[in-house]
Structure formats: C-alpha cells, structure tokens
Amino acid sequence: MRKKLNDNLNSIENDTMEFLNEIAENYPSAISLASGRPDSRFFDLKKIDFYINTYLNFISETQKKPYEALLSNLGQYSDASGIINEIITKYLSVEYGLEISPENILINIGTQESLLISVLTLCNKEEDVIIVEDPCYVGIKNYALIAGYEVSGVKLYTDGMCLDSLEKKIINYKEKGKHTKIVYIVSDFQNPSGIRMSVEKRKQIIELSEKYDFFILEDNAYGDFCFADEIFPTLKKLDKYNRVIYLHTFSKLIYPSVRIGVMVADYKFDDGRSLSNQLKKVKGYTTVNTSSINQAIIAGILIENSFSLKQYNKEKLENLKEKKNLTLDALQKYFRSNSEEWCGNVQWNDPEGGFFMVIDLPFKVTREDVIICAEVFGVIFTPMSFFQLDEINEKNIRIAYSNIKEDKIITAVERLYNFLKNKHENGKKECRIGTS
Ligand SMILES: Cc1ncc(COP(=O)(O)O)c(C=O)c1O
C-alpha cells in the first residue's frame, strides 16, 4: 500500500495544539495558562431537555405544527442551511442590531466549519490568497495550509491589523497575478493577542474590501466578553458593501460541545447568484447538515432568554474579568515588587475583554522551554511563536486566564516567575540539572 499522505501535512508538522495537549497530559500537576477553553463550571447541561422542549413548544405554537411531528423531525436529516435561522435572525437583531434575513444565515458546526466552507467556496488555489492577522488563530491558517491554499500574515498592532501593510501586500500579490480573496479578522479580543480593532480601522478595512474586491471573514468568537464600557460595532454592523461574512459561535457563550456556529453572508454577485446559496451548496457536501438536536438546544436557550444572552452570561463575564484582574495583580506582585532589572523588562497588556493576554519577555522561549517549565516548574504557557506566520518573535508568550480556577492564579504566576528567573539566571540547561 502506498503510504504517502497529503504533502501539505508537513506544513503543520509542529502542530501546536497537539503539543500543548500532550504537555497537559504528561504533566497533570502543572497548572495551565495555555488552555483557552471556556470555564466548564458555567456549562448549562442539566437543562438540555428543558431547552429542547422550549424550542419545540415555541415552534408548535408559532407555526401551528404538532409537537410529536416536530420532535421526530429532530432525529431526521435537515436543511443544510439550518432549522433555527428565524430565531437566530431575532437574536442577531436584539443582541447586535444586525438586521439579517434568514436565507442569508447558515447554521454550521462551529466557526471552524464556517471557516472551512468560506475558504472552499471562495478561493481558487492557484489564483487566490488568504490574508490573516499575524499572529493569528491557528484554526483558519492550519486548515488553509492542509487544503493547499496560500496564506499570508499582516502584522497586528495594538489597534488591529496594520492596514498600510495589508494594502501593500494586496498590491504586491496583484503584481504577481494573485488576488487577495479573504482577509480574516478577529475584530474583538483576538486570539492570541487579546487586542481589539479600533473603530477607525474597522471603517477603513470595509473601504479596502470594496477597493480591492475581497471578503472580510469576521470571527466574533470573543466580542461578548467585553470588560470595557464601550462596545465597538462589529465589522458586519459597519459593512456598507455586504463584503463581511460574519462568523459567530456559541462555543464560548454556551459550551463548545454543542458545536453550533452562525455564518452570515449577504453578498450578491453581479450575475444574481447569492453567496449564501453557494455556501449552502458547499456545506451540503461537507457535513450535510448541522445536528438538529444541538440547534434545538441553542434555540431553546435563546427563546428562554428573550433572544439575548447578556443576562445569561453575566456571571460568566464577571468571573472572566475577575480572573483577568487576579492575573494582572499576580503579575504586578511578582514582576514589579522587586528591583531585579530583568523583571522590569517583562511587560504585559491589559486586554479590554476576551480570554487572553500577552507577556513580552526579555529573552526567547522555545518549545523545549514549555516542556521544562511544565516538568520542573509546574506551569504551562503558550509561546506566541506558535501563532505567528511571517515574523517570528520568540520573546513573548500567550496567557489564557479563561479556564483557570481563581485560587490557582497566584501560584501559576509565581511558578512562571520562578521559571523565568531561573532561565534568566542560569539558562535552561542548568535549570534542568539543578532540579534533577
Ligand atoms: C478566534 C477563534 N475562532 C474560532 C474558534 C473555534 O470556534 P468553534 O468552537 O465555534 O469552532 C476559536 C476557538 O478557540 C477561536 O479562538
């Protein structure tokens, strides 16, 4: 048997997520500042039956259909674009002020499927390029690389992607006969950096999308977890040209195992075809349809909460903010309360929302350091280099505070401090020898 696999798998040989999962398994007593998972203490699993019933009763009453028939339908194959689109329409309107018609909505298996379908529907491998923020969430980059598409990064500043560099890159590609088809943006509290795009840049990139004829894939996985007073409008809300494909997920808002994501696409091509229809066609041949049972759970939660998840997630948001503040306090305690010079060169951001922050270090950290830190010092972090494309900077790390218990934060940061102090003083070789 020929054992040759897809050559593109080489491009994700150093799969970061697999690496971090292995470390967590190999060193179970290490505290993880690497896991960007939502906190499972908030998972609302006991009421699954109740929510499914809420949905069935709602449809039965509003559409005058028998409950039993609706129930048995939940076990059946269903429409590729989804069965709860009307309810999602209402939710998008109440929660985000987005007025979207149901036929421009697809209910997908998480945002990951929305990314995959977007790339498959829009891009030609030889002609098109996908541009992402650098650093970038690995879900799109690695999928595109496995599938053989060209992906390129544009530097991310503290107010979002550098739009001058984006423009230059688009023009450079054009000169080489390549077209930028997708620009992928996590507009709020980006994974891995925690930054959000300024409103000014949001407006500018919408104009660029029309000028250079590309689609913006807006991934709003974290926008609801805003700690600041001011919530910025989504790119979709500012979208004058229907060029934003808006991706929403319930993975962080409800729980990830429900695997429900929402994709909004309302672009119409000159020849009259609608983008949503093309996306639907592709979805039909990738995953057929999204689980009706899981759609019913989400719909039930939305109906029960009057189509807004703000109150439903109030405690979750407060907890997340508390954990971010505890992390900041711990960093302050360990890196600012002594006069060691290297500590002064450890800097961090204070994200206005989301699950992540970045710590800049005075020295490099490698994959090997991650193992040493877990094994010897008992804490796991993620080097930012895992998320970078073109410009590899090994002198910073991502800290996820979403899935750590409050009382573990101080110990985790203390352990991180000990690791960095040891590395600063001795280098990693001695740090191994010293503890063996
Ligand atoms: C930016 C971003 N988008 C999407 C996802 C995954 O979303 P889903 O679970 O809906 O596939 C994640 C998960 O970590 C993420 O950080």
The ligand as a MOL file (V3000), in Angstrom:
LIG
                    3D

  0  0  0     0  0            999 V3000
M  V30 BEGIN CTAB
M  V30 COUNTS 16 16 0 0 0
M  V30 BEGIN ATOM
M  V30 1 C -10.7860 33.0640 17.2030 0
M  V30 2 C -11.4520 31.7460 17.3020 0
M  V30 3 N -12.3320 31.3800 16.3610 0
M  V30 4 C -12.9590 30.1960 16.4230 0
M  V30 5 C -12.7080 29.3010 17.4390 0
M  V30 6 C -13.3880 27.9720 17.4260 0
M  V30 7 O -14.7590 28.1240 17.3600 0
M  V30 8 P -15.7310 26.8950 17.2380 0
M  V30 9 O -15.6630 26.1180 18.5150 0
M  V30 10 O -17.0580 27.5360 17.0500 0
M  V30 11 O -15.3210 26.0720 16.0650 0
M  V30 12 C -11.8100 29.6280 18.4320 0
M  V30 13 C -11.5160 28.6690 19.4920 0
M  V30 14 O -10.6430 28.7410 20.2870 0
M  V30 15 C -11.1540 30.8780 18.3590 0
M  V30 16 O -10.2690 31.2550 19.2730 0
M  V30 END ATOM
M  V30 BEGIN BOND
M  V30 1 1 1 2
M  V30 2 1 2 3
M  V30 3 2 2 15
M  V30 4 2 3 4
M  V30 5 1 4 5
M  V30 6 1 5 6
M  V30 7 2 5 12
M  V30 8 1 6 7
M  V30 9 1 7 8
M  V30 10 2 8 9
M  V30 11 1 8 10
M  V30 12 1 8 11
M  V30 13 1 12 13
M  V30 14 1 12 15
M  V30 15 2 13 14
M  V30 16 1 15 16
M  V30 END BOND
M  V30 END CTAB
M  END
